[in-house]
Amino acid sequence: MQGGHTGGAGASACQPSGPRGYPVAAPMESIDVWWSVDWSGAGWQAEAPAPPVFPPSIDHLGIAVHDLAASIAFYQSLGLAVTHRETVLTEKVDVAMLPAGDSRIELLAPTAPDSPIARFLEKRGPGLHHIALRVPDLNAAVSRLQASGARLLNEPRTGAGGHTYVFVHPASTGGVLLELIQENTK
């Protein structure tokens, strides 16, 4: 659009203006298009969105449970099947993985009263513990998070299924414990 309005009195509702009528960038109907001002006078122009720094995908939902066998039975009654079980000694937790579409459900039962999952269950009861995103380059993701001031709960280390992971504190993620994982390529 050439010669767009630059704000002020009578500004169109689709062309937002900031304090004192100065134009501002504003999201439109789609998050794929942002409007910006070309200060040379050409007016409002659509810009292509920046490509994502990394395309994460949901790997699994971690669910804290008291009784792993009973929880497995429940999810099996829904048609899900356990494809992997293991005990992660460093986290003091028994793990069962159940694929659900392109993602998985990870059932987590504590093996010791001082485990993170036992503390979670004591404080909050059974339920959603974390969301895990798979990232193609965990070290790069960790570097970006550290540079932005995000609070990481651990250094990258190996966990269930041989994946390298790091947890991001809920204070940095809007209230959700977030696990970032990268599958080891051995």
Secondary structure as UniProt FT lines:
FT   TURN            9..10
FT   TURN            13..14
FT   HELIX           19..21
FT   STRAND          26..27
FT   TURN            31..32
FT   STRAND          34..38
FT   TURN            39..42
FT   STRAND          43..47
FT   STRAND          57..64
FT   HELIX           68..77
FT   TURN            78..79
FT   STRAND          84..88
FT   TURN            89..92
FT   STRAND          93..100
FT   TURN            101..102
FT   STRAND          103..110
FT   TURN            113..114
FT   HELIX           116..124
FT   STRAND          127..134
FT   HELIX           138..147
FT   TURN            148..149
FT   STRAND          157..158
FT   HELIX           160..162
FT   STRAND          163..168
FT   HELIX           170..173
FT   STRAND          178..183
//
